[in-house]
Amino acid sequence: MTHSVNVSTGLITTGFPLALRGYDPVSYFRGGPVAGDAKHALVHEGATYYFADAENVAAFKAQPAEYLPSFGGFCAYGVSVGKKFDGDPTIYKIVDGRIHLNLNADIH
């Protein structure tokens, strides 16, 4: 099955796979990526996103497109060569207001 969002499998209480390896997508725009918490989970388009706090959940709900990672969270370089490499949520760059993840530091 081909996913349009890079997700992790495993036990997620929402029943939907985990996006961004559990990192809070809003946090990238508020100082840098931080791990979210399952108690602040939100399902968006079939993927579960974790947030650091209720304020970030509210910001995401208000305008999810502003916070979703480019290319569904897959490595930006990989997508440029037609591949879906796992994007590491700690190796990123904000480009034109969008989160671009990379596979590793060498690609970054």
C-alpha positions as CSV (number, residue, x, y, z in Angstrom):
1,M,0.0,0.0,0.0
2,T,1.4,3.4,-1.0
3,H,0.9,6.2,1.6
4,S,0.6,9.9,0.7
5,V,1.8,10.6,4.3
6,N,4.9,9.2,5.9
7,V,3.6,7.3,8.9
8,S,4.8,4.9,11.6
9,T,3.0,1.8,12.4
10,G,2.4,0.4,15.9
11,L,0.0,0.9,18.7
12,I,-1.6,4.3,18.5
13,T,-4.7,4.9,20.6
14,T,-6.5,6.8,17.8
15,G,-6.4,3.7,15.6
16,F,-4.6,5.7,12.8
17,P,-0.9,5.6,12.1
18,L,1.4,8.2,13.6
19,A,2.8,11.0,11.4
20,L,6.1,12.9,12.0
21,R,7.2,10.1,14.4
22,G,5.1,11.9,17.0
23,Y,6.7,15.3,16.6
24,D,4.5,18.3,17.0
25,P,4.1,20.0,13.5
26,V,3.3,23.4,15.0
27,S,6.4,23.4,17.1
28,Y,8.6,23.8,14.0
29,F,7.3,27.3,13.7
30,R,7.6,28.1,17.4
31,G,11.2,27.5,18.2
32,G,12.0,24.1,16.6
33,P,10.6,20.5,16.7
34,V,9.6,19.0,19.9
35,A,8.0,15.6,20.6
36,G,4.3,15.7,21.0
37,D,2.3,13.9,23.6
38,A,-0.4,11.3,22.9
39,K,-2.8,13.1,25.3
40,H,-2.8,15.9,22.6
41,A,-3.5,13.7,19.6
42,L,-5.5,14.7,16.6
43,V,-6.3,12.7,13.5
44,H,-6.1,14.6,10.2
45,E,-6.7,12.9,6.8
46,G,-6.1,9.4,8.2
47,A,-2.9,10.2,10.1
48,T,-2.4,10.9,13.8
49,Y,-0.4,14.0,14.9
50,Y,0.8,14.5,18.4
51,F,1.1,18.0,19.8
52,A,3.0,19.4,22.8
53,D,0.0,21.2,24.2
54,A,-3.7,22.2,23.6
55,E,-2.6,25.5,22.1
56,N,-0.8,23.8,19.3
57,V,-3.7,21.5,18.7
58,A,-6.0,24.5,18.3
59,A,-3.5,26.3,15.9
60,F,-3.3,23.1,13.8
61,K,-7.1,22.7,13.7
62,A,-7.5,26.3,12.6
63,Q,-5.2,26.0,9.6
64,P,-3.7,22.5,9.1
65,A,-2.3,23.3,5.7
66,E,0.1,25.8,7.3
67,Y,1.7,23.1,9.5
68,L,1.7,19.9,7.5
69,P,5.1,18.9,6.3
70,S,5.8,19.1,2.5
71,F,5.6,15.9,0.5
72,G,3.6,14.1,3.3
73,G,6.7,14.1,5.6
74,F,8.8,12.1,3.2
75,C,12.4,13.2,2.5
76,A,12.4,16.2,0.2
77,Y,15.4,15.0,-1.7
78,G,13.9,11.5,-2.1
79,V,10.7,12.9,-3.6
80,S,12.8,15.0,-6.0
81,V,14.3,11.7,-7.4
82,G,10.9,9.9,-7.4
83,K,11.4,7.9,-4.1
84,K,9.7,8.0,-0.8
85,F,12.5,8.0,1.8
86,D,11.7,8.3,5.5
87,G,11.9,11.9,6.5
88,D,13.6,12.4,9.9
89,P,11.6,15.0,11.8
90,T,14.8,16.3,13.5
91,I,16.5,17.0,10.2
92,Y,14.5,19.7,8.5
93,K,14.4,23.1,6.9
94,I,11.6,25.6,6.6
95,V,11.3,26.6,3.0
96,D,8.7,29.1,1.9
97,G,6.8,28.5,5.1
98,R,6.7,24.7,4.7
99,I,8.5,22.0,6.7
100,H,10.9,20.0,4.4
101,L,12.3,16.8,6.1
102,N,15.4,14.9,5.0
103,L,16.4,11.3,5.4
104,N,19.7,12.1,7.1
105,A,22.3,14.8,7.8
106,D,24.3,13.9,4.6
107,I,21.3,14.6,2.4
108,H,20.3,17.7,4.3
